């Protein structure tokens, strides 16, 4: 069976044999590390942390989502997110509202100030994004994004 051979081959292969430059999780972490570092100066000007920046970015697209959904979309542990949301709320960038369908749940909304802060950050996010894809054609980029979407679907625990 091909599947069994593949499993046996994997078990006998070490990371050293694969190589870091051929190990996608390592490459993805390096890319995101560089992306976050590129954003650091602009985030600092706005008094934002990386989880807060991610939260504003997600809310700019999915405003009014539940905190647990925001944690998934922003790739932030809920306890870290909760502290970040406290600071964002204190600074007038987001507001919490009870979910009308579940009194135990809370939805998060961008305020006008929060939207303005994100709009100041977006050009820098876009520049960093464009730099990642320098020299990569549209078809290759589309195929890469499609592969990432399939990978996410393979490993995700939520329907979103």
N, C-alpha and C positions, 0 to 999 in steps of 0.2 A: 504494500500500500504506500502510495506516495506521501500521504499525510503523516504516516508513522515515521517514514524515513526522514521527513522534514523535521519532525519533533526530535528524533534522535540526533540529527545533525546539529540542531539548535542547542541541545543539552551539552554537546561536546565542544561547542564553539565558545571561546572566551572573548571578552571585550577587546583584549589585546590583539586577538586574531582578526576580529571585525575591524578594529581601528576606530578611534574617535571620529575621524573625518568621514566615516561611512556609517555612523550610528545616528539616525535621525533625531532621537530625543536629545542627544548632546547638541547637535546642530541647532535644533529649535530653541533650546535654552540659551545658547550663545547668541542667536539672532535676537531673541527677546531681551536678553541682557543688554545688548548694544542699543536696541530701540529704546529701552527704558533709560539708559544712560544719556542718550541723545535728547530725551525729554526733560532730564533732571533740572537743567537751568531754568527752563520756562515754567516748570511746575513750582520750583522754589520761588520764582517771582510772584506766583499766585498763592503761595503758601500751601501748596497741595503735595500730598504723598502720592506714590504710584497707585495704591488702591483707591484713593480719592479721585485721581485722574481717570482711572478705569470706570469708576462709578459714574462720573459726569458723562463720560463718553457713552456708556450704555444707556443712561437716562436720556441722552440727546436723541436716541433712536427709539427706546422703549420706556417712555416716561410713565410714571404711575404704576410700576410693577411692584410686586411683593418683595420684601427684603430677602427672602430665601431665593427668589428668582434672580435678584440682583447679585447675590453672592455667587451664583453659578455663572451668570453672564460675565461678571467682572473678574472671575477666577480669584476670589478672595474668600478666606474662611469667614464664616458668619460672625465670629467674635471680633476679628480684626475689622470687618466691615462695619460692625455696630459702633466701634470707637471712631472710625473714620466718618461715619454718618453723623455722629454727635458733633464732631468738629465742623462738618459741612453745614449742619443745621444752625449751629451757633454763629457761623459766619454768614448766614442767610442765603446759602447756595442751594439748599434743598429743604423740603418740608415733609414731615411725616403726616399721614392721614390714615385714620382707621379704615380698614377694608369694609365696604358696606355689606358684604356678604358673610364676613367672618370677623366678629368683634375681637378675636384674639390676634388677627393678622394686621399688619401695617403695610401701607403702600408708600412709596417714596416718589416725590415729584421734584423736578427742577423748578427753582424760582426764576424770575427774570434775571436776577443777579447770577444765578448758577448757569443759566444759558449764556449770558454775556461772558462769564469766565471760560466756559467751554469754547465759545466762538473765538476767544483770544488764543486759546491753546490749539485749536484745530489746525491752523496753518502750519504749526511746528510738527504736529502729528503727521500731517499730510506730507510735509517735506521729508521726514524720517522714513515714511512709507515709500515715497518715490525713490529715495536713495537705496532702499533695499532691492528695488526692482530695476535699478540702472543696468542697461545692457541686456535686459531680458525682454524678449518680444511678447506681444499680446497673446499669441497662441500658447507659448510656454507658460506665461503667467496664469492664463485661464486653466491650463491643465494642472498646474501646481495647486491652485486654489481648489479645484475639483478634487484632487487627491487629498488635500487637507480636510475638506468637508467629509469625504468618505471615511477618513481615519477617525475624525471626531464622532461620526455616527457609529463606528465600530466600538468605540470605548465609552461613549457617554452613558450617563446613568439617568438622564432626564429626557423628556421629549422635545427639548429645545436646546 
